[in-house]
Amino acid sequence: MIETYQQPLPHGITLSCRAAGERGRPVLIFLHGFPEGAFVWDPMLEHFSQPENGGYRCVAPNLRGFEKSSAPAEVAAYRPKFLVQDIAALVAIETCSDSVVTHPLACLVAHDWGGAVAWNFANQLPRLTRKLAIINSPHPGTFLRELKTNAAQQAASAYMNFLVREDAEKLLTDNDFARLWKFLTHEFAGDRPTPWLTDAVKNQYRAVWSHGLRGGCNYYRASPLRPPRPQDPAAAAVDLPTSMLMVTLPTLVVWGMDDVALPPVLIDGLQDYVPDLTVQKVPGATHWIVHEQPDLVIDHLREFLR
């Protein structure tokens, strides 16, 4: 049911995509995070492409720098404006007929770093999607607030300062990606059992990581939203105007409440930036809720899409 293909974009980037459903139907686009890949959305692609579940055209790109997508070497290529440009171009391809936009996305769905891209996209290009759905990905306004003022959040996000090291890719690759497995089982999940991390899923991750990790690490290098250090002010030196933070789209936020790296304090005050907001808190779920409880995520998305 899921097709895979390389999608060239007009500005020279190619995104490796997974998709299900007929072209010309209402479109859902799903954006993954780090250190994941588009494959994590397969249950959603399969579900929402079915006629009885909306018959959507469902597309999950591997973001630039991941899997077989273009992976520019320079850090500057991973700044938010370029990441948003990629998704805007993909939206145009999926929703245009004879180069004319026939309808916006039905919804942009995103997790983790995909959510960071989606928050920016919704702020800058709200006309391109009817709705926004975010899963455990902090809004830049609340994330910046906590990185500046909350020592616990600074400690929880300390992994970011590891990922900006020049040798991060090599260290992550060593010993069959030993450090990356810890991201899935410790850094974000607090040593919770991970029955979803089967041998088959591990091989899907290895297939993504084997194409290189520099692109994924460059997301962190290109962003100042990380804990400040004596030699690097990072978030402490950032001030974002309110105009860059407001999202007027109907927005669903699904939050696994046991996320270790991105705790629930990050949804406090979110309504100040997102007035049309629905929050679904999921006790017992971690950052990897898309893996842990895909049926529950589908249920929340289905209700939101009605």
ABEGO torsion letter per residue (X at the ends): XBBBBBBBBAAGBBBBBBBBEBBGBBBBBBBBBOABBAAAAAAAAAAAABAAAGGBBBBBBBBBGBEABBBBABAAAABAAAAAAAAAAAAAAAABBGGBBABBBABBBBBEAAAAAAAAAAAABAAABABBBBBGBBBAAAAAAAAAABAAAAAAAAAAAAAABAAAAAAAABGGGAAAAAAAAAAAAGGBBBAABBAAAAAAAAAAAAAEAAAAAAAAAABABBBBBAABAEAAABBBBAAAABBABBBBBBBBAABAABBAAAABGAAAABABBBBBBBBGBBAAAAAABAAAAAAAAAAAAX
